[in-house]
Each structure stands twice: as C-alpha cells, then as structure tokens.
Amino acid sequence: MRRPRPPATPPDFALESALDGPVAGVDEAGRGPWAGPVVAGAAILDPADTPAGIADSKTLSRARREALYDALVGCARLGVGVASVAEIDRLNILAATMLAMRRAVDDLGVVPGHVLVDGNRLPELPCPATAVVRGDARCVSIAAASIVAKVTRDRIMADLARAHPGFGWDHNAGYGTAEHRAALDALGVTPHHRRSFAPVAARLTEA
C-alpha cells in the first residue's frame, strides 16, 4: 500500500489570525462510503499549545492520525457531529454532511467567533463562517478537524465491522472496495448500508 505523502507546505494559522476568535475549523469524513454515518469534526486550537505535524488527515498514516487525535484531546476544544445512515438516505449526503457539521460546532460547547469550513459550501451556523477550498491543506484548525472526523469515523466503522464481519469495514471504512462489493453480493445489505447510494440500491432491486 502506498504511504500517504505529506503536503509540500504544512497548514498554518494565517486564516485564523486574521479573524476574531475563537476560530473553529470544521471538516468531515465519510461522504463517499456505501456504509456508515458521515462524521464531522470541529476544532478550536491554541496556537501556543498545538501538536506539531497536524495536516490533512488523508496525508497521514492511521497511526499518526491516532497519535495526533490523542494529543488534540489534551490541548484543544473539540466537537463531533454525526449524521446517521437514515438521515443520509432521507436528506441526501450533502444535506446530511451539513447537518453533521452543524452538530459538530454545537458540540464545541461555545459559540465560535468565526468558523472555517473545508470545501465550498457552508452549513447553517450561529456565527459567521467562511468556506475554504482545500482548507484541510491550508488551515491548521481545519486540518485538526479532519483528523478528529476521520479517527472518530474509523472507530465507528471498526465497531460495526465486529458486528458485521466479512465487509472489511475495519480497514475499508465502508468504501466500495472489491472486498465490500463481494460481501454485498454474498451477505446482502445490512442496516448500516446507505440505501440511497446506487450500488446498494441496485442490490436491493435485485433481491
């Protein structure tokens, strides 16, 4: 397996420093998988007490993400928001993602002065917010939020994998790998599959 490649320029506090605080970064994990919830993370960092090496979670190994998550728990204000499979199927994945992001900000326990959100869309929030394209590579608060979201979701999927062996969710996180496709054909659709996603819907039709 190819190792994640670190970004050429690490994210920094440039965006946060131009805003009135506290500034929260927000990012999500799990928009594309066929199974499991979508999870958002929110993070308010202290520039004087922030772990070194924070970067977009996709550029980090699992072990490094886990270590940074543990470090963030000890020094940052964090929030997590989850939108369930039922909400994804009822609302659509984009709306469910926005809902998870709003829940993550609510979970911070304080109303931020400003929120920086990865991507080009904003959820409804109780404070000013800015969408930042490729924010997880540019903004350290968004990068921290991406780690929180990814680690939290990976742990959820590992728990679901124990309850539903054969799909490989502990290592494919519910994405549509060949292993997952074969398990869907052999074992069928579980309550944790997104029925609104075409590969799952097709198997329900076949059944």
N, C-alpha and C positions, 0 to 999 in steps of 0.2 A: 504494500500500500504506500502511495506517495505521501511523504510527510508534508504537513502544512508549511507554506512558505511565509515567513514574516514579512510585513509590509516594508517597503523601502524607507518610508518616513513614518514613525510611530504617531499615533494620535496625541493631541496636546490639549491644553486648556485655553487656546486662543478664543474660541467661540464663547466659552463660559465667562472669560474675563471681561468681555465686552457687555455683559448683561448684569442686571440687578439680581442678586441671589436671594435665597438659594436657587441654584440652577440644577435641574434634573435632566439626565439623559434617559431616553426610552428606546428600547428595541424589542424585537420579537423573535421567536424561534418556532418553527413548525408550520409554516404556511403551506408547504408543498407535500407533506406526507399523506399517505392514504389512510392512516390510522392515528388516533390520539388527539389530544387537545392542541390548540395553539396557545402559546405561553408568551407573555410579555414581561420584561424586567424594567425596573426604574432604579436609577442610582443618583444620589447626591453625594459628591465626593468633597473631601477636604484636600486642597492642593498641597497642604503641608504634611498630610498623612495619607498618602495614596501608594499602594503597592507598585513597584516597578514592573514593567513588562505588560501592562494592560494593553490589549489590542483586540481587534475584531475577533470574535470567538472562532470564526471559520479558519483563521490563520494559526490557531493554537492547537496543540495536541490535547487529547482528553485529559491526560494527567496534569498538564499545565493549566487548563481551564479549571479543573477541580481545585488546584492549589490556590489559584487567584480568587476563586469564589470564596474559599475559606478565609483568605486574607481580607477580602472585602467585607465579609460578615462582621469582622472585628473592628473595622475602621470607617465604614460608610453607612449612610442611611439607605436602605434598600426596600423596594416594593416588588411584589409579584402579582400578576393578574393572569387568570386562566379563563379561556372560553372553551366550553365543552364541545364534544362531537355533536351533540344535539343542537347546540347553538350554531355551530358551523353549518350544519345541514339546514337549519331553519332560516338563518340570516344570509348566508354565503360567507366564504372565507375572508373576504376583505372586511366586511362589516364585523365579523367575529374578531378579527385582528384588532380593529379599532376599539372594540369593547374590552378586549384583554388589556390593551394599552391604558385605557381609562381606569380600569381596575388596578393596574399596577401603580399608577400615580396616586390613586386613592389610598392604596396600601402603604404609601410612604408615611402617612400619619401627620404630614404637614402639607400645606399648600405651597408649592414652589413659587418663586418669583417669576420663573420662566422655565419652559420645558423645551428641550431639543429632541426632536423625534427623527429617527432614521427613516429615510425614504422621501417621498414627495406628497404624502397625504397626512392629514392631522386628524386625530380623534377629537371629540368634544371634551374640552378640559375646563377646569375652573380658573384658569390663569392663562396669560399669554404663552404662545408656543410658536416654534419655528420648525418647519420640515427641513432636514439636511440630507441631501442626496449623498450616498456613500458616507453617511455620518459615522458609521462604526469604524471607518478607517481614518477619519479626520478628528473626531471629538472623543476625548478620553472618557467623558461621562456616558456617552452612547456606547462606546466600546465596553465599558464596565457593565452596562445594562444588557448588552448582548451576551456577556458571559453568564450573568445571572439567569437570563431567559434560557440559554442553551443547557446549562447544567441542571436547572430545575426540570426542564422538559425531559432531558435524558434520564434523569432519575425516575420520573413518572413512567416513562416507557420501559425502563428496566423492571419496575414493579409489575406493569402489565404483561411483560414477557413471561414472568414467573407464573402468572395466572393463565396465560395463553401460549404455551410452548409451541415451537415449530415455525413461528413467523419471523424470528430473529430480531424482535424489536429492541432487544438489549444492545444490539450493535448497528442495526439499520435505522433505528428511531422511527420506524413506521413508513419510511420512504419506499417507493415502488421498485425495489431491487428484484432480481431474478428469483432469489430465495422467497421473498414476500409474495411474488406472483404465483410461484409454485404452491406455496402454502395456502393461498386463497383458493386455488383450484382443488387442492386435496382436502382442506379442512373447512372451507366455507367462510362466510362473512361473520365476524364477531360483533358484539355490541359496540366495540371501540373503533370500528371502521366508519369512514365518512361516506355515507350512502349517496351523497350528492356528487361525489367525485366519480368521473366516468368509469375508471377501471373497476371500481366496486359496484357501481350501478349496473354495469354490464353483466357481472356475475350474478346479481340478484335477478336480472331478467332471464338469464339462462336457467336459473334454478326454478 
